[in-house]
Amino acid sequence: MSAQSAEGKLLSYSPGSPTVLRILLGTQLRRLRTVKGISREDAGYSIRASHAKISRLELGQVSFKQRDVADLLTLYGVTDPAEREPLLALAKQANAPGWWHKYGDLLPSWFEVYIGLEGAASAIRTYENQFVPGLLQTPAYARSVIELAHEKASKQELDRRVTLRTTRQKRLESGLTIWAVIDEAVVRRMLGGPETMREQIVHLLDITAERNVTVQIMPFDRGGHAAAGGPFSILRFPERELPDVVYMEQLTSALYLDKPADSDHYMEVMDRLSIQAEEPKQTRRFLERLISR
């Protein structure tokens, strides 16, 4: 496939998320580089950067400089203006700020990447063992979670952080599918107090009535399970050019995996968790029993 034909397909994608545009461009640049048999080290040298920066560019984790993209295209043998211009235009679009830009003072760069991915995903499968997934949290529950990590934050900052989280939830109204497996400890832990937890569980019951939201509880009595390593999410996108991305959040950073060998492994784990956990209908009964006590 030529760069021109491939890029024609890439540019057909909705430009709503600059993060996705960066990943699309990075994917295309990685394909061009590997076809030419050029190492990341040599590619980095051509733009006066390290091989690590080339890796970040190809993963869409950083913004693109027009000059860098132009130099890489020349190195990769893409010299026809008809093939270069769409890629250079995509680099310009990819540098546009996302809707979350106004919250930039609250967001570490590694989490801005996730919000961009979340905003473009068509489906997310997630496992959580401590908190209700962010997209399914009530404002009161979200505030309780946020306060754990930002105990010295002002009321104004907490309000903005809660608003950011509830704004992200609008994706559920525009077709995003979420399938979550949640450890029993999540719904038994009195985060925020009994009333906050009751409201949160009622919200889970309400939202799982929607066709695009599935929740399964992993009961204590199932013993050990495949996700012993902790919580993770798998994001899938409507554009075939984009690989699945596995996201694992840590206290001060995050890990993003997009190699098929990694994402396939995590998808297998997710499938096993879904088999081990309570079925969705049984999960609803489980939650109903919790709030009837």
C-alpha positions in Angstrom: 0.0 0.0 0.0 1.4 3.4 -0.9 1.7 6.2 1.6 -0.9 8.1 -0.5 -3.5 5.4 -0.5 -2.9 4.6 3.2 -3.2 8.2 4.1 -6.4 8.7 2.2 -7.9 6.2 4.5 -6.3 7.8 7.6 -7.7 11.2 6.8 -11.2 9.8 6.5 -11.2 9.4 10.3 -13.1 12.0 12.2 -10.6 14.6 13.5 -12.3 14.9 16.9 -9.3 13.7 19.0 -5.8 15.0 18.3 -4.4 12.0 20.3 -5.9 9.6 17.7 -4.6 11.7 14.9 -1.1 11.5 16.4 -1.4 7.7 16.7 -2.6 7.4 13.1 0.3 9.5 11.9 2.7 7.6 14.2 1.4 4.3 12.9 2.0 5.4 9.3 5.5 6.7 10.0 6.4 3.4 11.8 5.1 1.4 8.7 7.2 3.6 6.4 10.3 3.2 8.5 10.1 -0.6 8.9 9.4 -1.1 5.1 12.7 0.8 4.5 14.5 -1.3 7.1 15.6 1.9 9.0 16.3 1.6 12.7 14.9 4.0 15.3 18.4 5.1 16.1 19.0 6.2 12.4 15.6 7.8 12.2 16.3 9.7 15.4 19.6 10.9 14.1 17.9 12.4 11.0 15.8 14.7 13.2 18.4 15.3 15.9 16.6 13.2 18.4 17.0 9.9 20.3 15.5 6.5 19.3 13.3 6.9 22.4 11.7 10.0 20.9 11.0 8.1 17.6 9.3 5.4 19.7 7.1 8.1 21.4 6.3 9.7 18.1 5.3 6.3 16.6 3.1 5.6 19.6 1.4 9.0 19.3 2.5 10.0 22.8 4.0 13.4 21.9 3.2 16.1 19.4 4.8 16.3 16.0 7.0 19.1 14.6 6.3 19.8 10.9 10.0 19.8 10.2 10.6 16.5 11.9 7.8 14.8 9.9 9.1 16.3 6.7 12.7 15.1 7.4 11.4 11.6 8.3 9.3 11.4 5.1 12.4 12.3 3.1 14.5 9.7 4.9 11.7 7.1 4.2 11.7 7.9 0.5 8.4 9.7 0.5 9.3 12.6 -1.9 6.1 13.0 -4.0 4.3 16.1 -2.9 1.0 14.3 -3.4 2.0 11.7 -0.8 3.8 14.1 1.6 1.2 16.8 1.9 -1.6 14.7 3.5 0.8 13.4 6.1 2.1 16.9 6.8 -1.5 18.2 7.1 -2.3 15.4 9.5 0.7 16.4 11.6 -0.7 19.9 11.8 -4.2 18.7 12.8 -2.7 16.3 15.4 -1.2 19.2 17.3 -4.6 20.9 17.9 -5.6 21.0 21.6 -8.3 18.6 22.8 -11.4 19.7 24.8 -9.5 18.8 28.0 -6.9 21.5 27.2 -8.5 23.9 29.7 -7.8 21.3 32.4 -4.2 21.1 31.5 -3.0 22.5 34.8 -4.7 19.5 36.5 -3.5 16.8 34.2 -0.1 15.1 33.9 0.9 14.5 30.3 0.7 10.7 30.6 -3.0 11.0 31.5 -3.8 13.5 28.8 -2.8 10.8 26.4 -5.4 8.4 28.0 -8.2 11.0 27.8 -7.5 11.4 24.1 -7.6 7.7 23.6 -10.8 7.3 25.6 -12.4 10.1 23.6 -11.8 8.2 20.4 -12.3 4.6 21.5 -15.4 2.7 20.3 -15.1 0.1 23.1 -13.3 -0.2 26.4 -12.9 -3.4 28.5 -11.6 -2.9 32.0 -10.8 -4.7 35.2 -10.9 -2.8 38.5 -10.0 -4.1 42.0 -10.2 -0.9 44.0 -12.5 1.7 42.5 -15.6 1.9 40.3 -14.3 2.7 36.8 -14.1 6.5 36.2 -16.7 6.5 33.4 -19.3 4.9 35.8 -18.7 7.0 38.9 -21.3 9.4 40.4 -20.0 12.9 41.2 -20.0 12.2 45.0 -18.1 8.9 44.6 -15.7 10.6 42.1 -15.0 13.3 44.6 -14.2 10.7 47.3 -11.8 9.0 45.0 -10.1 12.2 43.9 -9.7 13.4 47.5 -7.6 10.3 48.3 -4.9 11.5 45.9 -5.4 15.2 46.3 -6.1 15.7 50.0 -4.7 19.2 50.1 -6.6 20.4 47.0 -8.9 23.4 47.4 -12.7 23.0 46.9 -12.4 24.8 43.6 -9.8 22.4 42.4 -11.8 19.4 43.5 -14.9 20.7 41.8 -12.9 21.1 38.5 -11.5 17.6 38.8 -15.0 16.2 39.4 -16.3 18.2 36.4 -13.5 16.8 34.2 -14.4 13.3 35.2 -18.2 13.7 34.5 -17.4 15.4 31.2 -15.5 12.3 30.2 -18.6 10.3 30.9 -20.5 12.0 28.0 -18.7 9.5 25.7 -21.2 6.9 27.0 -24.0 9.0 25.3 -22.2 9.0 22.0 -21.8 5.2 21.4 -18.9 4.2 23.5 -19.3 0.6 24.8 -17.8 -0.3 28.2 -17.5 -3.8 29.6 -16.2 -3.8 33.2 -15.3 -6.6 35.5 -15.2 -5.2 39.1 -13.8 -7.0 42.2 -16.4 -7.4 45.0 -14.2 -5.3 47.2 -15.0 -2.3 45.1 -18.7 -2.3 45.9 -18.2 -3.3 49.6 -15.6 -0.6 50.4 -17.4 2.3 52.1 -15.7 5.0 50.0 -17.4 8.3 50.9 -19.7 6.8 53.4 -22.9 4.6 53.2 -25.0 7.2 51.3 -22.4 7.8 48.7 -21.9 4.1 48.2 -25.7 3.5 48.0 -26.0 6.2 45.3 -23.1 4.7 43.4 -24.6 1.2 43.4 -28.0 2.5 42.3 -26.2 4.3 39.5 -24.5 1.1 38.4 -27.9 -0.6 38.3 -29.3 2.3 36.3 -26.5 2.6 33.8 -26.2 -1.1 33.2 -29.8 -1.0 31.9 -28.2 0.7 28.9 -27.2 -1.6 26.0 -23.6 -0.1 25.8 -22.7 -0.7 29.5 -21.9 -4.2 30.9 -20.7 -4.7 34.5 -19.7 -8.0 36.1 -18.8 -8.5 39.7 -15.9 -10.8 40.6 -17.0 -12.4 43.9 -14.6 -13.1 46.7 -15.6 -16.8 46.6 -14.0 -17.2 43.2 -10.6 -17.2 44.8 -7.6 -16.2 42.7 -8.0 -15.1 39.1 -6.1 -14.2 35.9 -5.7 -10.5 36.7 -3.4 -10.9 39.7 -1.3 -8.1 38.4 -3.9 -5.4 39.1 -6.3 -3.2 37.1 -6.0 -2.5 33.4 -8.1 -1.3 30.5 -8.1 -2.3 26.8 -9.2 0.3 24.3 -10.4 -0.5 20.8 -11.0 2.0 18.1 -13.3 2.1 15.0 -10.4 2.8 12.6 -8.7 -0.4 11.6 -5.4 1.4 11.3 -5.3 1.8 15.1 -4.1 -1.1 17.2 -5.8 -2.0 20.5 -4.1 -0.2 23.4 -3.7 -1.6 26.9 -3.6 1.0 29.6 -2.3 0.5 33.1 -2.2 3.4 35.5 0.4 3.8 38.3 0.7 6.4 41.0 2.8 8.9 39.0 2.8 7.4 35.5 1.1 5.0 33.2 2.0 2.2 30.8 0.6 2.0 27.3 1.0 -1.3 25.3 0.0 -1.4 21.6 1.9 -4.5 20.3 -0.5 -7.2 19.2 1.3 -9.8 21.4 0.6 -7.7 24.5 -2.9 -6.6 23.7 -3.9 -10.2 22.7 -2.6 -11.5 26.0 -4.6 -9.0 28.0 -7.7 -9.7 25.9 -7.3 -13.4 26.8 -7.1 -12.4 30.5 -10.1 -10.2 30.1 -12.1 -13.1 28.5 -11.1 -15.4 31.3 -12.2 -12.8 33.9 -15.5 -12.5 32.2 -16.1 -16.2 32.4 -15.1 -16.4 36.1 -17.1 -13.4 37.2 -20.9 -13.3 37.8 -22.9 -12.9 34.7 -24.4 -9.5 34.1 -27.9 -10.5 35.3 -26.5 -12.1 38.4 -24.4 -9.0 39.0 -27.5 -6.9 39.0 -29.1 -9.2 41.6 -25.9 -9.0 43.6 -26.0 -5.2 43.6 -29.7 -5.2 44.4 -29.0 -7.3 47.5 -26.3 -4.9 48.6 -28.7 -1.9 48.7 -31.7 -3.9 50.1 -29.8 -4.5 53.4 
